[in-house]
């Protein structure tokens, strides 16, 4: 994983939240919130919270006396998430590295992480930290994207942007968000972290956007793919977005667009 893969700053948080979240994250956030809330946890830790889509879905489903600690490695994303959430005495916002959590052992009933594990420099270390801060019987609920070929818009954008930089194509989407999809590997990593009760479900959903332009802008300007494009030639960001728009429209038509997305949802019990 390139260092730039973890940089969510500048205008990326706003593009990410206003375009990427409704495009691909909201449906899975709703499902994760239901999974977490089903066990009526009194204390929840969320890692890699991003712009807060899970937080917004989960908070209304937790008890009035619940403790909910929301963390992310990137302070700009965390600030954006907190601003979107509104006042809630149950929620504490804290910058934290999921691989070095600043919490005591056995502090939480549940740890959740939506689409963050792919960015961990060491997944086993991240999972072991989640296990460390869980109480006995606590649940670790997380999700990762399936391979890029099962995620239509991401695949089409990757191929389209490559036509702008044929000698050095940006590979962020394939390398990182969709680079950790092997179910056997995921299960083994979770097992190495100390979990024995592991369930993995592959869930298909539909990604929707008002237009091909919105979907292309989301990927090209609302993710670290933008960092890769601008590192090659910042003046070509608009051209890359245009090429991605054309590719999505070619496959999904004019007007509102819809494409397949697919992810793995994992529940491990301490």
N, C-alpha and C positions, 0 to 999 in steps of 0.2 A: 504494500500500500504506500502510495506517495504521501509525503508530508502535507501537500496541498489538499488531499482528500478529506482532511479533518477541519479545514478552514471554512467556517460559516460566518462571514463578517460582511461589512459594507452593506450593500442593498440585498444580499442573499437572504437574510432572515425574513424580510418582508415579502419578497417574491416567493420564497419557500412556503410561507404560511398562507398567502392569499391565492397561490396557484397550485403548488405541489400538494398541499394538505387536502383540499377538496378533490384533487385529481386521483390520488392513490392512497392517502393515509386515513381518511375519515372512516371508511367502512371497516378497516381492520382495527382502528382505535375503538370503535363501538363494540366490536367483538371482544377485544382485550379487556375493556372496562367491565363487560359482563362476566368474563372469566374471573377477574380479580374480585369483583364484588360478590360473586356467588358464595364465597367462603366467609363473608362478613368479617373481614380483617379489621382489627383495631388499630393496626399500624402498617403503613405501606411506604416503601421506598421505591421511587421511580428513578431509573438511571437513563442517561442519554435522552432526556425528555424533549429535546428539540424545541419547537415553537409551542409546545403544550397541547397538542391535539388529544393525547390520551388523558392528560390532566383535566381538560375541559369535559371529557366524556365520563371520567371516573369520579371526580369530586362529588357530583350530585347523587351518586349511588352509595357513597360511604356514610357511615353513621355520624350522628352529630358530635360524638366524642372521639371520632377517629383522629389519628395523627398521620399526616400525609407529608412526607419529605420529598420534594421534587428537585432533581439534580441534573446537571449537564456539564460537560467539560468546557463548552463554549459559553462564556459569559454573555456575549451579545444575543445568542439564542435564548438563554435563560431570562434575560431582561425582557426580551420581546414576549416570551411566554407569560411572565408575571404581569406584564402590562395588559395582556389580553384577558387574564383570568378574573381580575377584580378582587376586592377584599374577601378573605376567607381565613378566619382565625385557625382553622385546622391545618392549613398549608404553610410549610416552611420552604423557602427557596434557597438552595445552596449550591454554589459551584463545587463540583467534585469530579474526580477521576474514577470511573467505574472499576479500574484496576487497583485503586488505592483508596478505598472508601473510608472517610473520616468518622466512622461509627463503631460502637462497641459490638462485640460478639453478641449474637442472639438478640438483636434489637428490634426486629421487624417480623410481622406475621407473613408478609408478602413482599417480594421484590419483583418489579415488572420493568420491562425494557422493550419498547417497540422499535424494531429496525435500527438498533444501535450496535448489536454485537458484531456486525460486519466490519465496523470501524475499530474494534478493539485490537491493539497490537498483539495481544495474546488472549485468545478467547478462553482458554482454560483458566488463566489467571483471573479474568473477569468473572467467569462462572464460579470459581472458588471463592472470590470475594462476596458474591451474592449469597453463596451458601454460608459463609462465615457469619454474616450479619442476620441470617434467618434464625428464628426460633426453631426448636425441634418440631417437625411436622409442618413447618412453614413451606410456602410454595414460591417457586421461581417461575414466572410466566414471561416468555419473551418470543419474539418473532424475527424472522429473517426472510429476505426475498428468495424466491426460487431462481433458477437460471434465467438469464436474460432472454433466451428464446421463448420463454413462457410469459414474457411481459412485453406486449406488443409495442407500445409507444417507446419504451426505453431502447428496445432493439432497433427500431426504425430511426430514432434520433442518433444512435451511435453510428449506424451506417451512413446516415446523411452527413453528419459532421465530418466523418472521415473523408468525404469527397472534397472538403475544403482544405484539409491537411493530409493529402494522400501519402506523403513520405513520413509523417509522424502523427498518425491519427490519435486523437484523445480517446482514452479507454477507461475513463473514470467509472462510467456506469457499469460496464462489464467487469471491471477489475474489483470494485469495492462493493457497491450496493448488491450486485448480482454475482459476486465472486465467491460467496460462501453458501452454497446451496446443496451440497452433498449430504443427504440425510444420515448416511452411515457415519460420516465424519462428524457431523453435529452431535449425534448420539454418543460417539466415542469421546468427544471433547467434554461433554456434560458428565459422562461417567468418570473421566479422569479428574474432574473437579470435585468428585466425591458423592455425586448423586447416583442413586440406584433405581429409584422410581421415576421413569422418564416416559412421557407420552409425546408423540409428534404427529400433528395433523397438517396435511397439505390442503390449503384452502384457495379456491379459485374465486375471483371477484371480477367486477367490470369497472374499468377506469373510464370516467366521463369528463369531457370538457366542452365549454360552449363553442369552441372552434379549434381547428388544427393549430392556429396561431397561439392560442392560450396554452395548449399542451406543449408546443415547441418552446415557448418562452419559459414555461415552468422548468423544463429540463435544462435548457441552455443557460438560463440566467438565475434560476432559483436553487441550483445545486453547485457543488464544487466543480462540475463540468465547466462552469464559467471560468474558474481559475485556470483550468488547463487550456481553454481557448485563448484567454487573454495572455497567458504566458507565451503562447506561440505568436500571436499577433492580435492585440486588442482591437485593432481597426476591423477585424473580421468577425467580431461577435455578432453583428447584425446579419452578415451573410450566412454564418452558421445557423442562426435562428431561422432565416428564410429557407435554407435548404431543409432543415428539419420540418418546417411548416409544410413545405411541398411534399415531403415524403409521407407525412401523416395524412395529408389530404388525399394523396394518391391511393392510399390503402383504405381510408375510412370515409372519404367523401367530403363534400363541402358542408358548412353548417356545423351543428353539434356532432362531436365524434365520440366513439366508444371503442375500447379495446380491452383485451384480456389482461388481467394481472393475476399473479399467483405467488403465494408465500407459504412458509412453514411456520406453524405456531407450536411452541414447545412448552410443556408444563412439567417441571421437575420438583419433587417433594424431598425436603431435607429429612 
